[in-house]
């Protein structure tokens, strides 16, 4: 059991089983980089407040930078016996500078540290997620442009409805994820990361010292910090007790996951023999241990399956926070695993999905066969009658009866003579029927949208 940051008032040693139960180092080690940020700012503020000498501050900062370099190089290994990441870093600094390390935690609380660390985590990972969304948006553009002259049947209620351009099909998912991009971008623009809360009532370190320390931190090139979102705390009680930023972050991830899941379901459905529209890239599929012919869309199924976990993580945080009194409560330690789980899952999915989408191929022969289904053009026939002066409700009924007649008599509408067609409406004739019942006409007749050959412009996050 490693040295702790507390314990002076206790006579008994902590129970070993309870210590294992309550420690968090096995997951909060992921916040090590951001805890270094906090300690660096805090030491600088202590120096400015004349609580640390320049020499002491330099020694502590150099020790922290040594640990930070380990983190960036991937050689940092947390001590599994440490209580949490804050304790682990404190103990590592002590090994480097001795008892001087005991001054590093002067006038601060882990309550302040963890709120700071988690906000930085959300901010940094949010920027990464924006970049991953951009790549997926690019892939959807790529696929749409690759088949920009193609059409596919559109569905409502999982029943064939009308012909749509393939670009508009891929564009539907594009706009869903574009909104997710904008939601995450907005979240990042509104992010504020505070320091100086103490345990809950603020710090004895002067505000001017923190202002100076934040300014110096933002100037450090080693941290590669491109934004000035660290601020002096406005309300320390709120800062240490609130996790609504995590709830919002997980909400955005849940919507991304929802859209990825819907897209996955479409791709799965359209790749089945029953539909046969898509040929999925083999390198993201698996086979059967028994059936040699199988090509299973496992990646898509796992994305769809992960949705329960992502939604559950959001509900977990909401439930944890719903009845907590001010300010910090140990329940809030349990916010980290859901946060890390959702973030890492969505990032992995986005990274793979970008490559998956580019590997999709259309079965153009099969799609062409399906587009011969005359029912797909019933709406266009109705619209034609409307333009011929017939009221929409009457035109709707006429074409409905015409479709039913063709079904009952097992005939093609395009093959009906003018004589038969005029029994339904004097405005109908074979020449116009043939002209209307094709994909090109169906798409060109829609005047409220673009021609279907243009794809949306990929969103770019503003430099931070």
DOMAR-990057 format. One record per residue (C-alpha): residue number from 1; z, y, x negated; residue in one letter. Coordinates in steps of 0.1 Angstrom, whole numbers, plus 5000, padded with zeros to 4 digits. Example, Ala and Ser with C-alpha at 12.3 -4.5 7.8 and 13.67 -1.06 7.14 Angstrom:
1 | 5078 | 4955 | 4877 | A
2 | 5071 | 4989 | 4863 | S
# end
This chain:
1 | 5000 | 5000 | 5000 | X
2 | 4989 | 5033 | 4984 | X
3 | 5008 | 5066 | 4983 | X
4 | 5009 | 5084 | 5016 | X
5 | 5008 | 5121 | 5025 | X
6 | 5040 | 5119 | 5046 | X
7 | 5073 | 5100 | 5047 | X
8 | 5101 | 5122 | 5035 | X
9 | 5122 | 5119 | 5066 | X
10 | 5118 | 5082 | 5069 | X
11 | 5145 | 5057 | 5056 | X
12 | 5125 | 5025 | 5064 | X
13 | 5092 | 5014 | 5050 | X
14 | 5064 | 5013 | 5075 | X
15 | 5058 | 4978 | 5090 | X
16 | 5030 | 4961 | 5071 | X
17 | 5013 | 4949 | 5102 | X
18 | 5015 | 4983 | 5118 | X
19 | 5002 | 4999 | 5087 | X
20 | 4971 | 4977 | 5088 | X
21 | 4968 | 4984 | 5126 | X
22 | 4969 | 5022 | 5123 | X
23 | 4950 | 5029 | 5091 | X
24 | 4914 | 5042 | 5093 | X
25 | 4901 | 5041 | 5057 | X
26 | 4878 | 5011 | 5066 | X
27 | 4856 | 5035 | 5087 | X
28 | 4866 | 5071 | 5080 | X
29 | 4855 | 5067 | 5044 | X
30 | 4821 | 5078 | 5057 | X
31 | 4836 | 5113 | 5060 | X
32 | 4844 | 5115 | 5022 | X
33 | 4817 | 5141 | 5015 | X
34 | 4829 | 5165 | 5042 | X
35 | 4866 | 5160 | 5032 | X
36 | 4856 | 5172 | 4997 | X
37 | 4840 | 5203 | 5013 | X
38 | 4873 | 5210 | 5031 | X
39 | 4894 | 5205 | 4999 | X
40 | 4871 | 5227 | 4979 | X
41 | 4874 | 5256 | 5003 | X
42 | 4911 | 5251 | 5007 | X
43 | 4918 | 5251 | 4969 | X
44 | 4897 | 5283 | 4966 | X
45 | 4917 | 5299 | 4994 | X
46 | 4950 | 5289 | 4977 | X
47 | 4938 | 5305 | 4945 | X
48 | 4928 | 5337 | 4963 | X
49 | 4962 | 5337 | 4980 | X
50 | 4979 | 5334 | 4945 | X
51 | 4995 | 5301 | 4954 | X
52 | 4974 | 5283 | 4927 | X
53 | 4965 | 5298 | 4893 | X
54 | 4928 | 5299 | 4883 | X
55 | 4935 | 5271 | 4858 | X
56 | 4951 | 5249 | 4885 | X
57 | 4923 | 5256 | 4910 | X
58 | 4897 | 5248 | 4884 | X
59 | 4913 | 5214 | 4874 | X
60 | 4916 | 5204 | 4911 | X
61 | 4880 | 5215 | 4919 | X
62 | 4866 | 5197 | 4888 | X
63 | 4884 | 5165 | 4899 | X
64 | 4870 | 5168 | 4934 | X
65 | 4835 | 5174 | 4921 | X
66 | 4838 | 5143 | 4900 | X
67 | 4846 | 5123 | 4932 | X
68 | 4818 | 5142 | 4950 | X
69 | 4793 | 5131 | 4924 | X
70 | 4804 | 5095 | 4929 | X
71 | 4797 | 5099 | 4966 | X
72 | 4762 | 5113 | 4961 | X
73 | 4754 | 5086 | 4935 | X
74 | 4766 | 5058 | 4958 | X
75 | 4793 | 5046 | 4934 | X
76 | 4823 | 5058 | 4954 | X
77 | 4844 | 5029 | 4965 | X
78 | 4873 | 5036 | 4988 | X
79 | 4907 | 5020 | 4982 | X
80 | 4912 | 4996 | 5011 | X
81 | 4950 | 5001 | 5009 | X
82 | 4947 | 5039 | 5015 | X
83 | 4958 | 5050 | 5050 | X
84 | 4928 | 5072 | 5055 | X
85 | 4900 | 5091 | 5037 | X
86 | 4922 | 5122 | 5032 | X
87 | 4949 | 5101 | 5015 | X
88 | 4923 | 5082 | 4994 | X
89 | 4908 | 5114 | 4980 | X
90 | 4943 | 5129 | 4974 | X
91 | 4953 | 5098 | 4954 | X
92 | 4921 | 5098 | 4934 | X
93 | 4926 | 5134 | 4924 | X
94 | 4962 | 5126 | 4914 | X
95 | 4948 | 5099 | 4890 | X
96 | 4927 | 5125 | 4874 | X
97 | 4951 | 5155 | 4872 | X
98 | 4985 | 5140 | 4877 | X
99 | 5012 | 5158 | 4897 | X
100 | 4991 | 5189 | 4900 | X
101 | 4973 | 5170 | 4928 | X
102 | 5004 | 5174 | 4949 | X
103 | 4996 | 5211 | 4953 | X
104 | 4962 | 5203 | 4968 | X
105 | 4976 | 5197 | 5003 | X
106 | 4997 | 5229 | 5003 | X
107 | 4998 | 5246 | 5037 | X
108 | 4972 | 5223 | 5054 | X
109 | 4972 | 5194 | 5078 | X
110 | 4950 | 5163 | 5082 | X
111 | 4946 | 5176 | 5118 | X
112 | 4925 | 5205 | 5104 | X
113 | 4907 | 5183 | 5079 | X
114 | 4895 | 5157 | 5104 | X
115 | 4881 | 5183 | 5129 | X
116 | 4863 | 5200 | 5100 | X
117 | 4850 | 5166 | 5086 | X
118 | 4837 | 5153 | 5119 | X
119 | 4819 | 5186 | 5128 | X
120 | 4802 | 5185 | 5094 | X
121 | 4792 | 5149 | 5100 | X
122 | 4777 | 5157 | 5134 | X
123 | 4758 | 5187 | 5118 | X
124 | 4744 | 5168 | 5089 | X
125 | 4734 | 5137 | 5109 | X
126 | 4720 | 5160 | 5136 | X
127 | 4696 | 5175 | 5111 | X
128 | 4686 | 5140 | 5099 | X
129 | 4680 | 5129 | 5135 | X
130 | 4657 | 5160 | 5141 | X
131 | 4636 | 5148 | 5112 | X
132 | 4634 | 5113 | 5126 | X
133 | 4625 | 5126 | 5160 | X
134 | 4597 | 5146 | 5144 | X
135 | 4583 | 5114 | 5128 | X
136 | 4584 | 5096 | 5161 | X
137 | 4567 | 5125 | 5178 | X
138 | 4540 | 5124 | 5151 | X
139 | 4535 | 5087 | 5157 | X
140 | 4531 | 5092 | 5195 | X
141 | 4505 | 5119 | 5187 | X
142 | 4487 | 5096 | 5163 | X
143 | 4486 | 5067 | 5189 | X
144 | 4474 | 5091 | 5216 | X
145 | 4447 | 5106 | 5195 | X
146 | 4436 | 5072 | 5183 | X
147 | 4427 | 5062 | 5218 | X
148 | 4421 | 5097 | 5232 | X
149 | 4390 | 5086 | 5252 | X
150 | 4408 | 5057 | 5268 | X
151 | 4422 | 5054 | 5303 | X
152 | 4449 | 5031 | 5317 | X
153 | 4463 | 5024 | 5351 | X
154 | 4494 | 5044 | 5360 | X
155 | 4522 | 5029 | 5380 | X
156 | 4548 | 5039 | 5406 | X
157 | 4573 | 5013 | 5418 | X
158 | 4557 | 4990 | 5392 | X
159 | 4526 | 4989 | 5414 | X
160 | 4492 | 5001 | 5404 | X
161 | 4489 | 5037 | 5415 | X
162 | 4462 | 5059 | 5399 | X
163 | 4442 | 5061 | 5367 | X
164 | 4457 | 5082 | 5339 | X
165 | 4444 | 5091 | 5305 | X
166 | 4461 | 5072 | 5276 | X
167 | 4469 | 5106 | 5260 | X
168 | 4489 | 5115 | 5290 | X
169 | 4507 | 5082 | 5289 | X
170 | 4518 | 5087 | 5253 | X
171 | 4524 | 5123 | 5261 | X
172 | 4550 | 5114 | 5287 | X
173 | 4572 | 5098 | 5261 | X
174 | 4564 | 5127 | 5237 | X
175 | 4578 | 5152 | 5261 | X
176 | 4609 | 5132 | 5268 | X
177 | 4617 | 5130 | 5231 | X
178 | 4607 | 5166 | 5226 | X
179 | 4634 | 5176 | 5250 | X
180 | 4658 | 5155 | 5230 | X
181 | 4647 | 5174 | 5199 | X
182 | 4653 | 5207 | 5216 | X
183 | 4688 | 5196 | 5229 | X
184 | 4698 | 5185 | 5194 | X
185 | 4684 | 5217 | 5178 | X
186 | 4703 | 5238 | 5203 | X
187 | 4735 | 5218 | 5195 | X
188 | 4731 | 5225 | 5158 | X
189 | 4724 | 5262 | 5164 | X
190 | 4757 | 5265 | 5183 | X
191 | 4777 | 5245 | 5158 | X
192 | 4807 | 5262 | 5143 | X
193 | 4829 | 5245 | 5118 | X
194 | 4864 | 5260 | 5115 | X
195 | 4891 | 5259 | 5088 | X
196 | 4926 | 5272 | 5087 | X
197 | 4942 | 5255 | 5118 | X
198 | 4971 | 5239 | 5099 | X
199 | 4986 | 5212 | 5121 | X
200 | 4981 | 5233 | 5153 | X
201 | 4995 | 5268 | 5148 | X
202 | 4974 | 5282 | 5120 | X
203 | 4980 | 5285 | 5083 | X
204 | 5002 | 5308 | 5062 | X
205 | 4971 | 5314 | 5040 | X
206 | 4957 | 5349 | 5047 | X
207 | 4925 | 5352 | 5066 | X
208 | 4909 | 5372 | 5037 | X
209 | 4916 | 5343 | 5014 | X
210 | 4898 | 5319 | 5037 | X
211 | 4869 | 5343 | 5040 | X
212 | 4865 | 5345 | 5003 | X
213 | 4868 | 5307 | 4999 | X
214 | 4841 | 5301 | 5025 | X
215 | 4818 | 5325 | 5008 | X
216 | 4822 | 5308 | 4975 | X
217 | 4817 | 5274 | 4990 | X
218 | 4784 | 5284 | 5006 | X
219 | 4772 | 5296 | 4972 | X
220 | 4778 | 5262 | 4955 | X
221 | 4745 | 5246 | 4947 | X
222 | 4760 | 5212 | 4942 | X
223 | 4767 | 5209 | 4979 | X
224 | 4732 | 5219 | 4990 | X
225 | 4746 | 5237 | 5020 | X
226 | 4717 | 5256 | 5037 | X
227 | 4737 | 5273 | 5065 | X
228 | 4768 | 5294 | 5069 | X
229 | 4784 | 5277 | 5098 | X
230 | 4819 | 5274 | 5084 | X
231 | 4842 | 5299 | 5100 | X
232 | 4878 | 5309 | 5100 | X
233 | 4895 | 5293 | 5130 | X
234 | 4896 | 5313 | 5163 | X
235 | 4921 | 5292 | 5182 | X
236 | 4939 | 5265 | 5161 | X
237 | 4953 | 5246 | 5191 | X
238 | 4918 | 5242 | 5205 | X
239 | 4903 | 5234 | 5172 | X
240 | 4925 | 5204 | 5163 | X
241 | 4927 | 5191 | 5199 | X
242 | 4891 | 5193 | 5210 | X
243 | 4864 | 5167 | 5206 | X
244 | 4839 | 5181 | 5231 | X
245 | 4814 | 5185 | 5202 | X
246 | 4815 | 5147 | 5197 | X
247 | 4810 | 5142 | 5235 | X
248 | 4780 | 5166 | 5234 | X
249 | 4766 | 5149 | 5203 | X
250 | 4769 | 5114 | 5219 | X
251 | 4755 | 5127 | 5251 | X
252 | 4723 | 5138 | 5233 | X
253 | 4722 | 5104 | 5215 | X
254 | 4726 | 5087 | 5248 | X
255 | 4695 | 5106 | 5262 | X
256 | 4675 | 5097 | 5231 | X
257 | 4686 | 5061 | 5236 | X
258 | 4676 | 5062 | 5273 | X
259 | 4641 | 5074 | 5264 | X
260 | 4637 | 5048 | 5236 | X
261 | 4648 | 5021 | 5260 | X
262 | 4624 | 5032 | 5287 | X
263 | 4596 | 5033 | 5261 | X
264 | 4606 | 4999 | 5248 | X
265 | 4605 | 4984 | 5283 | X
266 | 4570 | 4998 | 5289 | X
267 | 4558 | 4984 | 5257 | X
268 | 4573 | 4950 | 5264 | X
269 | 4558 | 4949 | 5299 | X
270 | 4524 | 4960 | 5288 | X
271 | 4523 | 4934 | 5260 | X
272 | 4529 | 4904 | 5283 | X
273 | 4500 | 4881 | 5292 | X
274 | 4504 | 4893 | 5328 | X
275 | 4495 | 4929 | 5318 | X
276 | 4478 | 4924 | 5284 | X
277 | 4473 | 4961 | 5277 | X
278 | 4491 | 4963 | 5243 | X
279 | 4490 | 4942 | 5212 | X
280 | 4523 | 4948 | 5194 | X
281 | 4526 | 4949 | 5155 | X
282 | 4536 | 4915 | 5142 | X
283 | 4559 | 4928 | 5115 | X
284 | 4583 | 4940 | 5142 | X
285 | 4582 | 4908 | 5163 | X
286 | 4596 | 4873 | 5158 | X
287 | 4586 | 4838 | 5168 | X
288 | 4604 | 4809 | 5186 | X
289 | 4621 | 4780 | 5168 | X
290 | 4607 | 4756 | 5194 | X
291 | 4575 | 4772 | 5209 | X
292 | 4548 | 4778 | 5182 | X
293 | 4528 | 4802 | 5203 | X
294 | 4555 | 4828 | 5209 | X
295 | 4554 | 4864 | 5196 | X
296 | 4586 | 4880 | 5209 | X
297 | 4591 | 4918 | 5210 | X
298 | 4626 | 4915 | 5195 | X
299 | 4628 | 4950 | 5181 | X
300 | 4620 | 4965 | 5215 | X
301 | 4645 | 4941 | 5232 | X
302 | 4672 | 4951 | 5208 | X
303 | 4666 | 4988 | 5214 | X
304 | 4669 | 4981 | 5251 | X
305 | 4700 | 4960 | 5246 | X
306 | 4716 | 4987 | 5224 | X
307 | 4716 | 5011 | 5253 | X
308 | 4748 | 4996 | 5267 | X
309 | 4766 | 5001 | 5234 | X
310 | 4754 | 5038 | 5231 | X
311 | 4764 | 5046 | 5267 | X
312 | 4797 | 5027 | 5261 | X
313 | 4805 | 5048 | 5230 | X
314 | 4801 | 5080 | 5250 | X
315 | 4823 | 5067 | 5278 | X
316 | 4848 | 5056 | 5253 | X
317 | 4853 | 5092 | 5239 | X
318 | 4853 | 5107 | 5274 | X
319 | 4880 | 5082 | 5285 | X
320 | 4901 | 5087 | 5253 | X
321 | 4901 | 5125 | 5258 | X
322 | 4905 | 5127 | 5295 | X
323 | 4943 | 5130 | 5297 | X
324 | 4955 | 5141 | 5263 | X
325 | 4981 | 5169 | 5261 | X
326 | 4976 | 5196 | 5236 | X
327 | 4972 | 5194 | 5207 | X
328 | 4964 | 5165 | 5183 | X
329 | 4973 | 5130 | 5194 | X
330 | 4967 | 5098 | 5174 | X
331 | 4945 | 5085 | 5202 | X
332 | 4919 | 5108 | 5187 | X
333 | 4916 | 5087 | 5156 | X
334 | 4896 | 5063 | 5178 | X
335 | 4867 | 5088 | 5181 | X
336 | 4852 | 5079 | 5148 | X
337 | 4839 | 5043 | 5153 | X
338 | 4820 | 5052 | 5185 | X
339 | 4806 | 5083 | 5168 | X
340 | 4795 | 5064 | 5137 | X
341 | 4782 | 5034 | 5157 | X
342 | 4759 | 5055 | 5180 | X
343 | 4747 | 5077 | 5152 | X
344 | 4737 | 5048 | 5129 | X
345 | 4722 | 5028 | 5157 | X
346 | 4699 | 5056 | 5170 | X
347 | 4689 | 5066 | 5135 | X
348 | 4678 | 5030 | 5127 | X
349 | 4659 | 5028 | 5159 | X
350 | 4641 | 5061 | 5154 | X
351 | 4631 | 5051 | 5119 | X
352 | 4616 | 5018 | 5129 | X
353 | 4601 | 5031 | 5162 | X
354 | 4580 | 5056 | 5143 | X
355 | 4563 | 5028 | 5124 | X
356 | 4562 | 5005 | 5154 | X
357 | 4543 | 5030 | 5176 | X
358 | 4516 | 5035 | 5149 | X
359 | 4510 | 4997 | 5149 | X
360 | 4503 | 4993 | 5186 | X
361 | 4467 | 4984 | 5195 | X
362 | 4451 | 4986 | 5229 | X
363 | 4434 | 4956 | 5245 | X
364 | 4405 | 4978 | 5257 | X
365 | 4386 | 4948 | 5273 | X
366 | 4416 | 4939 | 5294 | X
367 | 4423 | 4975 | 5304 | X
368 | 4387 | 4980 | 5314 | X
369 | 4389 | 4949 | 5337 | X
370 | 4420 | 4963 | 5354 | X
371 | 4404 | 4997 | 5359 | X
372 | 4378 | 4980 | 5381 | X
373 | 4406 | 4976 | 5407 | X
374 | 4392 | 4998 | 5435 | X
375 | 4426 | 5006 | 5449 | X
376 | 4433 | 5028 | 5419 | X
377 | 4408 | 5053 | 5433 | X
378 | 4420 | 5054 | 5469 | X
379 | 4437 | 5088 | 5463 | X
380 | 4405 | 5103 | 5449 | X
381 | 4386 | 5091 | 5480 | X
382 | 4412 | 5107 | 5502 | X
383 | 4408 | 5139 | 5482 | X
384 | 4370 | 5138 | 5486 | X
385 | 4374 | 5136 | 5524 | X
386 | 4398 | 5166 | 5523 | X
387 | 4371 | 5186 | 5504 | X
388 | 4347 | 5176 | 5532 | X
389 | 4369 | 5193 | 5557 | X
390 | 4390 | 5164 | 5570 | X
391 | 4427 | 5170 | 5574 | X
392 | 4447 | 5151 | 5548 | X
393 | 4467 | 5130 | 5572 | X
394 | 4435 | 5118 | 5588 | X
395 | 4418 | 5112 | 5555 | X
396 | 4448 | 5093 | 5543 | X
397 | 4445 | 5070 | 5574 | X
398 | 4408 | 5066 | 5570 | X
399 | 4410 | 5054 | 5533 | X
400 | 4440 | 5032 | 5541 | X
401 | 4419 | 5014 | 5567 | X
402 | 4389 | 5012 | 5544 | X
403 | 4411 | 4996 | 5517 | X
404 | 4425 | 4971 | 5542 | X
405 | 4390 | 4962 | 5555 | X
406 | 4379 | 4954 | 5519 | X
407 | 4410 | 4932 | 5513 | X
408 | 4406 | 4913 | 5546 | X
409 | 4369 | 4907 | 5541 | X
410 | 4371 | 4901 | 5503 | X
411 | 4344 | 4927 | 5496 | X
412 | 4341 | 4956 | 5472 | X
413 | 4342 | 4991 | 5486 | X
414 | 4315 | 5001 | 5462 | X
415 | 4292 | 4974 | 5476 | X
416 | 4296 | 4985 | 5513 | X
417 | 4265 | 5000 | 5530 | X
418 | 4264 | 5034 | 5544 | X
419 | 4263 | 5019 | 5578 | X
420 | 4296 | 5002 | 5573 | X
421 | 4312 | 5032 | 5555 | X
422 | 4303 | 5055 | 5584 | X
423 | 4323 | 5034 | 5608 | X
424 | 4353 | 5047 | 5590 | X
425 | 4340 | 5083 | 5585 | X
426 | 4307 | 5100 | 5588 | X
427 | 4315 | 5118 | 5556 | X
428 | 4315 | 5086 | 5535 | X
429 | 4284 | 5072 | 5518 | X
430 | 4278 | 5047 | 5491 | X
431 | 4264 | 5071 | 5465 | X
432 | 4296 | 5093 | 5465 | X
433 | 4318 | 5062 | 5466 | X
434 | 4302 | 5049 | 5434 | X
435 | 4305 | 5084 | 5418 | X
436 | 4342 | 5088 | 5427 | X
437 | 4355 | 5053 | 5419 | X
438 | 4355 | 5055 | 5381 | X
439 | 4381 | 5066 | 5355 | X
440 | 4361 | 5096 | 5342 | X
441 | 4359 | 5111 | 5377 | X
442 | 4395 | 5103 | 5385 | X
443 | 4407 | 5122 | 5355 | X
444 | 4383 | 5151 | 5357 | X
445 | 4392 | 5157 | 5394 | X
446 | 4428 | 5167 | 5384 | X
447 | 4426 | 5205 | 5381 | X
448 | 4463 | 5212 | 5375 | X
449 | 4463 | 5196 | 5341 | X
450 | 4443 | 5196 | 5309 | X
451 | 4414 | 5173 | 5304 | X
452 | 4436 | 5146 | 5289 | X
453 | 4421 | 5147 | 5254 | X
454 | 4447 | 5171 | 5239 | X
455 | 4481 | 5161 | 5226 | X
456 | 4512 | 5182 | 5224 | X
457 | 4522 | 5201 | 5193 | X
458 | 4550 | 5186 | 5173 | X
459 | 4582 | 5206 | 5173 | X
460 | 4597 | 5218 | 5140 | X
461 | 4633 | 5227 | 5135 | X
462 | 4638 | 5262 | 5121 | X
463 | 4651 | 5263 | 5085 | X
464 | 4689 | 5264 | 5084 | X
# end
